[in-house]
């Protein structure tokens, strides 16, 4: 930061001191101040600012529009304080008062120190806010008394404060209540109390800090005018000492007539004057051991235990986001704890017993002291919501929030279209000062595709440790399962709260992810490997890796090289914010809805590449008809198959397998299923006169038989091994072109009961596929108009250009699905 770029941003003059803050009044998004000035006029973002104190003479704040300090008069100012900014603060004394700087965050508190050797040195230091956004307050004090109290607002550099940042916070807390909260950070937001079943210790601290003195005053009022009850005590005394005889005393005498003796001046009983020798004397006493006082004592005990727990956690902070112990903070917590314990050690409260039942009393609800203590207790054991101005609530830094939000938002995107198997979206780690996401290998969400039943797994911070080099832990791993594929397709998404603003580049290359973050994506894809079971070699199983970065101009980003690289090598970056999710949604939809063949062809040699290469050569299968029961038994017993050479189709020599098509006549005679059940690898081919004999290694059985469904084979046909393994009906073996197979597989993802119609029921005489049928809906590839058409009873429900089908299969799939499932269940 050069000197010409820095400005005096704040100047405060009081009777005791002068204070100024100097820094750069714009953020890294802008090349210069004039560019920021134009932006601020458009955005109309206003910075909130407040100064309180004794004998303040003047307050001046930097105005972006005038490029100078202006007397602060309450009107709105463009933001001049930003995250990741460094601001120099200088505080100069004007008299003999010894000044000190206080901020509740120990890092900032220690950053401003006395400079110089005089009696009253100046205070100087740097205030730096690393990815921390919101309000920040500091005070200048003299012997504990506040002379000046300043509140500034720190703005994000990569987000819109009023739109993106607030929405991000809201969505994180909507998914997981209080996940956004942190214990004590350099900045805070306004908060109000909020009913919560499981508030964190962070929320408890903010509430008890605010209400503690009021709670103590309520206890003191109770001690001054405690609730009491009149207690009747009964004591056995001599007859002449009975001063008050109540119903209990009379009842006692009636049950014990032996206690009476005759006397001259007694009371008359059964015509005789008598007087009791002894009896029960009733005496009224005052007791403070009431249910209400027991309840107040219980509240004090509960708060004492909670403060002790808070002190324990604050004294042993550890973990990813926690920091060294702050002795001043710890002292504040223990001071509150000691005050409550001092009250409970007083004779008054020691005489109060423990509570043994619930209390519903008008005294608790209405009497001064009791009512206030109960109300405060209820509030401090509730939670906080990020709204209002009453309480200060620190939140996690923006980078951490963004990391959490990306995972939660991707879960929301998947829940919109797919069935969630787990309702508990994320695992939460409680028991610390604040709530955190569980970063174990079990932190995942599982979804099911409603049509195909395929599983989609979204993992958070999944630790991949069984690697030849070093452990990898990407932020998000999307794992997609596909039917008819042995592979699972893995995609890495990594949240990076960083932006390359591309100063000096062309328009298309301006805003995007940093090059080093793209390099990290290359590292992930190269490092995530697994060992092949059959070959002693490793294969990559990550098909793609993508940086998610905080930007909101999706349309402009379409021309960025790191967006285009996604289609080329499956590595790149995507803007992702609460109001900018279209590109990420589109990519996730592509992964989940695409055929495995389309996914396999993307990227650069991911896992399964060898398998896919072998399948692309796809081994040929000759399917021959068996219409004689005796020959069928011979073929099965001796391991061969024969055909007349005169009718063999072109390309039969390349057949590596032979499959047997059993006719209905042979099926009736042998009991073998009509269709195709057995196949075998060709070991040798012999031409014997007019017949060709295929020697077979051994006959194998298909996982599921292929049914004729009204079709047949007169002599033989050629197909591929892949189709033989995946087909369920005989006409499916006819498909030859890549488009036909692709469309068939696409429709099979929608419904497993896809009927294939040919132009002839005898497959070796058929010339083309006429249509694919799901229920009463037909899907036809019409080359005459280069359209793929969805028909019902001859009416066109949907028409899709074949070019879209081949180049953007997910878009075509979505159109077919909408047309079919709007009418077929």
N, C-alpha and C positions, 0 to 999 in steps of 0.2 A: 504494500500500500504506500504509494508515494505521497509526499507532503502536499502536493497540489490537489490530491483527491480528497484529503481529509478536511473536515469543517468543524467549527464549534457548533455542537448540536443543542446544548443546553447550558444556560448560565443563570445561577441563582445568587442573589445578593441579599444578605441579612445583616442584622446589627452585629452578629458574632462571627460571620464567616462569608466567604465567597466560594462558590462551587461551579465548576464547569466540566462538561463531558465533550470529548472530541472524538470524531470517527468519520467513516465514509457514509454519507447519507443515502446511499442506494446499495442494492445487493448485486450478487454475481450474475443475475439475469441480464443486466444492462451494461453496455460498454462505457457509458458515460452518464453524467448527470442530466444532460438535456434529453437523452433518450428516456430516462426514468421519469422526467418531468412530463413528457408527452403521455406516458403510460398512466401516471397517477391522475391526470386530468380525466382520462377515459374511465379508469377503475373507480374513482371516487371512494377509495378506501380511506377511512378516517382512523387516526391513532388516538387512543385515549391516554390521558396524562393527568397526574394529580400531584400537587405539592401542598403540604401542611407544615406548619411550624410557628416558631415565635419570632416576632419582629421581622417579618419578611419585607424587604424593601422593593425588590423587583424579581420577576421571573421572565426569562427570554428563551424562546424555543425556535429552532431552525425551521424556516418555511421554505419548502422546495420551490414554490412558485416564484418567490422573490430572491432566492439564493442568499438569504441573510437571516441573522437572528432577529426575531420580532417579539415585541412584548406580548406575553401570553394573555389573551383576553377572553378565552373560553370558546373561540371558534374552532372549526375542525382543521386538523393538520394532516398532511400526507405522512405515511410511516417513514421514519428515519432510523429505526433500530431493528436489526434483523438477526435471525439465527446465524451461527457461525461467524458473526461479526465480532471484532475486537474494538472496545471503546475505552479510551484513556480518561480517567477521572482524576481531577485535582481539587483538593479541598484546602483552602488557605484560611487560617485563623486571623481575626482582626484584633483580638485582645488576649488576655492571659488565660482564657479558658482552654483547658486541655481537651482536645477533640478526639473522638473515636468513631470508627466506621462499623456499622452492624448490618449484616444480612443473615437471614436464618440458614442459608446454605454455607457450610464451613469453607468451601472452596472459594467463594466470592468474598467471604468475610476475611479470609487470610490474604486475599489478593491486593487489598488496599492497606498500605502500611505507612508509618511515619517516615519522612525523608528529611534529612538535615540534622544539624547538631544544636540548634537553638533550643530555648526553653519550650517553645510551642512550635514544633516542626509542622510542615504541611503534610497532608495525607495524599498519597498518590498510588496509583496502580492501574491495572487493566481489567475491565469487566468483559468476560467472553462467554457467549451462550452457544454451546455446541448442540445443534439440532434441538434446542429447547425453545418453546414458543409459548406466548401468553404474557401475563403480567409479572413484573419483578419489582419488589419493594426493598428499599434500603433506608437506613436512618443514620444521621450524624448526631452523636450524643456527647454530652458532657456530664461525667459522673453519674451515668445511668439515665439522665434526663434527656429526652429527645428534643433536639433543637430544630431539625429539619427531617421531614418524612417524605420521600419521593417514590412515586409509583410510575413506572414506564411500561409500555406495551411492546413486546418483541414479536415481530412478524416472521412468518415462514418465507423462504426464498424460492421454493419450488412449488408451492401450492397457493391457491387463492384462500386467504384466511377466512373470509365470510362464507365461502361456498365449500371448497374441497376439505379444508382442515376440520371445520365444524361437522361436516357430513361424515368424514372419516372417523372422528371421535364418536359420533352418534351410532354409526354402524358397528363399531367395535363393541361399545357398551350394550347395544341391543342384542348382539349375539351372546356375549358373556358379560354380565353385569360386573362392574368395577374392574374389568381387565385393563382399562386405560390408566387407572390410578397408579401413582408411585408414592413413595414416602415423602421425602423432602428433596425437591429439585431447585434449580435456580429460578424457575418461573412457576406460576400457578394460574389457575382459572377460577372464576367465580363458581360457587356451588350452593345448592340448597339441600336440606335434609330430605331423605327419601327412604321409604320403607323397604327393607331388605332382609331376607332370611339369613344371609351369611355375610355381613359386612366385614371388611378387612380391618386389621389393626391400624392401617393408615387412616381410614375413615374415622375410627374411634379416636385417634390422636387429635385430628383436626377438630372434632366436636368437643372432646373433653377440654382441649386447650381453650376453646372459645367460651365454654360454659362453666369452667371449674370454679371460678370465684363466685359466681351466682349460686352454684350448688352449696358452697361453704356458707354463704350468707343464709341460705335456707335452713341449713343445719343449726346455725346459731339462733335463728328465730325459733326453731323447734325447742332448743334448750331453754330459751327465755320463757316460752309459754307452751310447755309440753302438754300433750293430751294425757288425761289421767282418768281413772275410774275410782268410784267409791267402793271399797271392798268390805263386806261385813264379816267380822271375825267372831267366833264363838269360843268362850273360855269357861271352863268349869270352875265355879266359885262357891263360897259359902252362901247360904240363903240370904243373909242380911246384906251381902255385897251385890246382889242382883239388882242392877239399875234399870236395865231395859230387857224386857222379856218379849221376844218376837214369836212368830208362829213356830219356829223350830224349837225354841225353848219350851213353849207350851206343849208341843207334841212330845218332847222328851219327858216332861213331868207326867203327862198322861200315861205314857208307857211304863213309867217307874213309880208307882204309887207308894212304894216302900220308902221313898225319899221324904215323905211327909210325916210330921209328928204333930200331936195335939198341943195346942197352946191357947192361952186365954185371949190373945189379940190377933189371931190368925184369920185367914179367909175361911169362909164356911164351905165345907165340902161334905155332902151327904149328912147335913144337919150337925156337922162337927166343925169347930174352928181348928184349922190346921195351918202349918207353915213348912215350906221345904227346907230340909237340912242343907242341900246344895242344888245347884242348877246351872243352866247355860246362860251366861250373860252375853248379850249382843253388843258389838262395838264397831263403829264405822271408821275405816282407815282409807287413806288415799294411796293408790298404786299407780306407778308409771309403766309397769310391765304390761303394756297393752299390745294388742295385735298391730295397731298402727305404728307404735314405736319399734316393735320387733321388725316390721317391714322396712322402716327407714334404716335400721341397723343392717338389715340384709342387703339393701341397696349399697350402703357404704362398703360392706364386705366384698360385694361383687365388683365394684369399681376398683377397689384396692387390688383384687386378684388380677383384674384386667390390666391395670397399670404395671403390676409386677411382671406379667407376661410381656407387655410392651417393652419394659425396661430390659428384660432378658434378651429379646430379639434385637433391640437397638444396640445392646452391648456386644453382640456377637454377629454383626452383619457380615454376610458372605454371599457369594453367588454372582451371577452374571451382571446384575444391574445394581447391586448394593455396594456400599463403599465403607471406608474406614469409620470407626466410632467417632461420633461428635460428642465430646464431653459436655458441652453446654446444653445440648439437647437432652442427653441422658440425665444431667443434673435437674433439668426442668421436670422430666417425668418422675424422677425419684422424689423431688420436692412435693409434688402433688400426692404421691403415695404416702409420704411421711405425714403430711397434714391430715389425711384421712385416718391414718393409724393413730395419730395423737388424739383425735376426737373419740375414737373407739376405746382408747385407754382411760378416758375420763370415768370417774365412778358412776356417773349417770348412765352411760351406755353399757358399762360393765354389768350393771344391775338388770339390764334388759336381756331376757332369754332369747334363744334362737327361735325363729319362726317355724311352725309346724303345719301350717295350712295356708290356703290362698286368702287374700284380703280383698274384700269389696266393701269399702267403707266410705261414707259421705265425708268423714274427716279427711281421708286421703285426697278426695276429689275437690274439697272446698276450703279447708282450713289453711290459713296463711302459713307458709313454711312447708307444710306437708304437701300441699298442692304443687308448689314450685319445685320442690325436690323430686317429686314423682315425675313431673313434666320433663325436667332436665334429664332424669335417668332414662326415660323413654327415648328422648331425642339422641342422646349420646350412644345408645345401643342400636340405633338405626343406621342407615347408610347415607350416602351423598349422591346427588345427581349433578351433572355439570350444567347447571343453569342457575341464574340468580347471582347475587353479589355478596351474600352474607358471609360465607365461609371461603377460606383459601384452600384450594385442592390442587396439589401437584399431580401432573400426569407424566407418563413415560415420554422419553424423548421421541421426536417425530420419526426418526429412522426405525425405532423399535415398533412404534404404532403402525407405521407403514408396512413393516414386515408381517405383523399380526393381521392387519386388515387384508392384505393380499390373499392370505390363506383362507380367512373367513369368507371373503368375497367370492373366491373361486368355489368354495363349498356352496354358497348361495346360488351361483350360476348353475352348478350341476343339479342342485335340488329343484330348480325350475322345470327341468325336463326329464329327470331320472328319479327312480325310486330310492329313497334313502333307507339303508338297512339299519342304521344306528341313529337314534334320535339325539343322543348326547353328542353334539357336533364336535366338541373338543374336550380333551381331558384337562382338568384344571389342577394346578398345584396350590393348595391352601397351606396355612400354617406359618407362612412368612409374614413380613410386614405388609406385603401386598400380593395380589393375585397374579399368577403368571401362567402361560401356556405350558403344558407338559411337553417336554422336548425329548421324550423317550421314543424308542422305535415303534411303540404301540400307538403313537399319536396319529391316528388316521381316520378318514371317513370312507365308508364303503357305500356305493350306489349300484343299482341294477338297471339295465336298459329295459324299458317296459315291453318292447317288441321282441328283442333277441335274447333277453335274459343274461346278456354279457355283464360281467362285473367291472366297475370302474373304482379304483382306489386312489384317494387323494391323501398323501402322507405329508406330515409337517416335520421338518428337521430330521428326516430319516437318516440314520447313521449307517453308511455302507462300509463295513469294516473288513470283510473278507476279500481284500484286493491285493494284488501283488505289490503295490507301492504303499500308498498312505490312505488312511480313512478319509472318506468324503462325506459331507453332510449338507446337501443343498437345502434351501428353504422349503421348496415344495417339489414333490415328485408325483406326477400323474401317471398312473399305470392302467392301461386299457387292455382288456381281454377281448379276443375275437374268436368267434366260432370258426371251425375248420382251419384253425391255425395253431401250430405248436408254440408259437412265440407269444409273449406278452410285450406290449409296446409301451416303453417308458419315456417320459418327457420331463425334463427339468425346467422349473421356473424359479428364478432367483430374484427376490426383491432387493433393489438397490436404490436407496434414497439419495441418488446423485444424478446430475444431469451435465452433459456436455452442451453448452450453449453455442458452440461452434463459431466463435467470433472470427471474422475474416474469411469464412467459408462461403460457398454458394448457398442460395436459398434452400436447395434440396438437402444440404448437408448441415443445416444449422442445429436444431434442437434434437438431441437423441441421447442414448446411453454412452457412457465413457468407453473408449476403446479397451481399456484394461478390464472392464467388466465383460465385454464381449470375449476377450481372451480367456476369462474365467469360465465362460460357457464352453469354449473349446476344451479347456482342461477337464471340466466335468464329463463331457461326452467321451473324451479319450480315456479318462481314468476309470469310468464305470464299466468294468468288464467282468465276464464270467468264463469259466473254463468249459469247453465243449466236452460232453461225456464220451463221445466216440473218437474225436480227434484230440491229440495232445496239444491244443492251441487255444488261445483266448479270443473271444469275440466281444465287441461292444454291445451292450444292451440298451443304451440310451439312444433313442432315435433322433432326439433334438434337444436343444437347450436354449432358453430365452431369458433375457433380462427384462424385468418389469420395473419401469421407472416412472416417477410422478410427473406426468405432463398431461395436458388436457386438449391439445389441438390434434386430434386423430386424423382429420382429413389432410392437413398439411404434412403429416408424418408419412403418408403413403409414398412419397417420393424419396424418403430417406434410404440410403444404401443398406442400413441395418434392418430395414423392414423388407426390402427386396431380397436380402440374403436368406430370409426364412424359406422362400420358395426355392432358392437355389441350393442351399446346403443345410437347411433346417437349423440354423443358428442365427440369432438376431435379437432385437429388442422390441418391446411393445409398450406404448404409454398406457398407464393403468391408474385411474383415479375414480372416486365415487360417481362422477358424471361422465367418465370416459372409459367405458368397459366394452365397447362394440368389437374392437379388434381382438381382444382376448377371448370374448365369447365366441367369435367366429372361428378362431383357431381351435379352441377346445371342442366346438361342435364338429369341426373337420376330423379331429382325431377319433372322436367317439363314433361318428356316423360312417366313416369311410370303410371300404372293404379292406381286408388285410393286405391284398395284393397292391392296392394303391399306397398304403402306408409303407409297405416294404420297399417300394421303388423310390420313396423319398429319402433325402439325406445322402450320406456318403458311407457306404459299407457298414451299416449297423448290424446288430446281431441277427442271425438268420440269413445273412447275405449269401453264404455258401449254399444253404438249403434252397434259397430262392433261385440262385443261379442254376442249380441242378434241376429244379422244377421247371425253369424257363426252357430247358432243353426237352422237357417232359417226355418221358418214355412212352412209346407207342404200344397200344394193346390191340390185338386182333380178336374180335368177338365172333366166334363161330357158332352156327346153329347146330344143335343136336336133335334130330327128329327120329332117331331109332334107339329103342331102349337097350338092345344088345350092344350097339356101338358105344352108348353112354357108359355101360358097365366096363367095356374094354378100355375106353379112354381113362376112366378113373383107376382101373386096376393096373394097367401097364404104363400109365404116365405119358400119354401122347394125344395128339389130335390130328385129323386128316381133312384135307379139302381137295376138290378138283382144281387142278392148276389152270384150266382154261378160263375160269371166271374170276380169278384173283384180281383184286383192285390194285391200282397203282400205289406203290409205297409199302406193300405188304412185307417186303424184305427187311424193313426197319423195325418190324414188330419185335419187342423184347419180352412181351408177355402174350399169353393166350388165355381168353376167358370163354366159358361154356354157357351158351344160351340154350336152356332146356325148354322145348315146346310143351304145350298143354297136353299133347298126346303122350309124350314120354313121361311127363309129370304124373298123368293118370295111371300109367302102367308101373312106374317105379316108386311113386310116393315122394319123389324129389320135388321141391317147389318150382313152379313155373316161373322162369326168369333167369337171372344170373346170380349164382352163389359162389362158384369156384373159379379160380384163376391160378396160373402158374408161370414161372419164368421159363423162357425158351432156352433150352440147353444146346439144341442142335436142330438143323433143318435139312431134310432129305427129300429129294425129288425122285419119286418112284413111278415112272411111266407118266400117267395122267394125274397122279395124285402127289400132293405135297404133304410130307409128314413132319409135324412139329414135335420134337422130343421135349418133354417138360421135366424140370428138376423134381418138383413135387407140387401137388395141388394144395392151394391155400383157400381158406374160406373168408369171404368178405365180412366186415363187421356187421353189415346189414345187406340183405338181398335186394336186388334191383327188380322191381315189379314191371310187367309188360304194360299194364293199364290201357289195353286195347290196341297196342302196337306189337309188331313182330319183326323178325329178321329172316329173310328168305334164305340167304346163304351166309354172308359174313359182313362185318363192317369194321372200320378202324376208329379208334378213339384214343384217349390218353389215360395214363395211370391216375392222374389227379381227378379227372372226371369219374373214372371207375370207382374211386374211393369215396367221392362225395355224392354221387348220384343216388337217387332213391327210385326213380322211374326211368324206364327204357329210353324214351325220346330225349332225355337229358344228355345221353351219350352222343347224340347227333351233332351237338354244337361244335362249330369249327372256328369261327372268327372270334377275335379277342373281345369285340363289342358284345356279341351274344353271350359269351361266358360272363363277362363283367356285369351285364344287365341281370342275368340269371342269379348270380351271387348277391347282387344288390337286393333283388326281390326276396331272396331266401333270408336276408336279414330282417325283412319286414314280416314274413310269414313262411314257416317251413313247408306249408302245403302249396307249393307253386306248381301248376300243371303246364307242361310244355306241349304246344300244338305244332305238328309238322304238316306239310302239304301232302303227305302220303302216310298211311298207317303201316306200310312196310318200309322200315327205316333205310334199308340199303337201296330203295328206289326214291327216297325223299330228296328234295333239292334245297329246301329252306325251312327255317323256323317261321311259322306264321304269327304266333303270339304266345305270350306267357299269361297264364290266367290265375287270379286269386279270387275265389268266389265267383261272382258275376262280373268282375272287372277284368278287362284284358289290357295288357301292355304290349304295344306293337312298335317295332322299329321300321319306320316307313322311309326307305331310301329315295322315293320319288320326290319328297319335299324336304329331305334331310331333317325329319322330325321324329321324336320319340313321343308316341301318343298313348294316353290312358283313356280307354273307351268303356262305356257301359251301355249295352243294348244299342250299339252303333253311334251313340252320342259321345263326342269328345269332351272328357272332363278336364284334361290337362294336356298341353302341347309343349314339349321341351326340345329346343334345337339339339341335334346330335353333337354339335360342336361343344355345347355347354355340358352335355353328358360325359364327353371324353376329357374335357379340360377342367371342368368344375363339378366332379361327380357328387360332392356333398350337396350342392345346390339342386342338382337333378334329383338326388335321393329325397331331399326335403319336399320337392314338388310332387313327386310320386307318392310319398307317404301321406301328404296332405290330401291328395285326390282320393287315394284308396281308403284311408281310415276315416274320411268324412262319410264313407258309405258302407264300408265292410267292417264287421266286427269279428 
